[in-house]
Amino acid sequence: MNDSDYAHYFFDDYDLEAQLIAIRGFLGGARKHENEENAEIKALAQRAREIGSERLVGMYTDSVHASVYSDAARSAAAVGVLAPFVENLFTGIFRGIGQQEDNYLGRDKDTKRSKLSRAHFWDPHFSFTSNEVRTNLIDGILQLADASKLAPRLPADTRKVLEALFEYRNGMLHSGFEWPPERRERFAERVRSWNASWFISAQSGGKPWVWYMSDLFIIRVLAFIDEVIAAAGQHARETYFPST
């Protein structure tokens, strides 16, 4: 077995491979549809230039405008399948690691407080500060990666990928295709801090209008998923099956 196979040790009846096949198939279909739409728009522009028809020019303009929203819909759908998978992937990994560990508070692990402490400890949706427990998935993932000694095996850009993926997901989920202007500008600053090639935007008045995930970022997220699964499998093999 390779490292990725050992990752299934942390999952009971979750079929990661089948889920990824479905996700890749969906993304491939969306890419094909986008290419077809772009080809139609390009052909319409060519006909408008050749004939010099104002009606065709108007049709072309309308098609370009509509494509902004259809591209946004495809990007929203893409992040809608990728972000939940990544969230559930890390949740499953740490739930599986937690089942092998014995972390609890108090001498009796069956007391209510011990059970609650253990449940929160291995749940990446919670992060711990010196003053409080917060709901923060990204910090929770990274804290648990350190606590479980998984961190050295994870990709070097783990925080950046997670921030980019979930901040974009939250923007599309809460603000739709056309975000409030201040959110568009704020996201532009964030993009520069992650990787300028990960997102692209339609422009309005020289400013960001509608944000999309780039093909490069989608490819990076898919590769990131494979890398995390391999890292989790390596952790399982070396920690729980050292003789194999």
Disulfide bonds with the S-S distance in Angstrom:
none
